[in-house]
Amino acid sequence: MDFPELAGSELGTKEYWEQSYEREIQNYNDHGDVGEIWFDEDSQIRVINWILKRDEIQADYNVIDLGCGNGMFLIELAREGFKNLLGVDYSPKAIELAASIAKDQELPIEYKVVDLLSEKSMTELGTFNIVHDKGTYDAISLNPDNPKEKREKYIENTRRILSDEGYFIITSCNWTEEELITSFQGKFEKFCTIPTPTFRFGGKEGSVVTSVVFKK
Ligand SMILES: C[S@@+](CC[C@H](N)C(=O)[O-])C[C@H]1O[C@@H](n2cnc3c(N)ncnc32)[C@H](O)[C@@H]1O
């Protein structure tokens, strides 16, 4: 099955995210507001609950959040006792915001400016038991310039940093589960779906967000 690329948007550009996190830093400094949790807090809680329910996943598992933004996903995992947490984002402003939130909450989370499309920077990170993405593959897919090539680079680089037994957990609002499975074919296999609320319209059932767990 083939599907069309998404229409390019400013959400696919680094300039957009830098400006957006610059505003969020200001809000955080002025009012203590940590900023946007993309796709609402429930989608984050569903993923965290899935992780917490799996017996084999231990608090010393190393976890990376791809395109971590303000880092709220890692903040929640740190509160649950996870110790090896790394957040990466290509926006230095996002990393500045995330690092100051973690510092103010006295939570030991590491943050780094990394472009997920850079093979060298990604390879240097090593491998992880859990690789998490919420909204970042979506943002990359919205890049106005050659999105297919960028998506493929992201998939390759993400595969490189996932340990052999590790889980790659992705939440998307732009791609359906079937589209994600098709795009990741040959690189990742679906392990399970994390159920999200569905709605019915015109006799068809759909979800606003999709969360899927993949393995190598
Ligand atoms: C929709 S936001 C999601 C942020 C966060 N994951 C969340 O759920 O709140 C997309 C994030 O991906 C980051 N991003 C987009 N392209 C990236 C790339 N090539 N490398 C690293 N980060 C990227 C953006 O800076 C932004 O923080």
The ligand as an ORCA input file, in Angstrom:
! r2SCAN-3c Opt
* xyz 0 1
  C       4.941     18.147     18.241
  S       6.420     18.539     19.142
  C       6.380     17.240     20.363
  C       7.197     17.549     21.578
  C       7.136     16.460     22.677
  N       7.528     15.166     22.159
  C       5.763     16.368     23.293
  O       5.102     15.357     23.130
  O       5.350     17.335     23.954
  C       7.715     17.976     18.013
  C       9.123     18.111     18.573
  O      10.034     17.508     17.663
  C      11.211     18.295     17.600
  N      11.879     17.953     16.326
  C      11.375     18.056     15.076
  N      12.275     17.650     14.161
  C      13.372     17.236     14.849
  C      14.645     16.719     14.467
  N      14.992     16.532     13.183
  N      15.533     16.404     15.434
  C      15.212     16.599     16.756
  N      14.029     17.110     17.174
  C      13.117     17.426     16.235
  C      10.687     19.722     17.718
  O      11.679     20.650     18.105
  C       9.577     19.547     18.766
  O      10.081     19.697     20.058
*
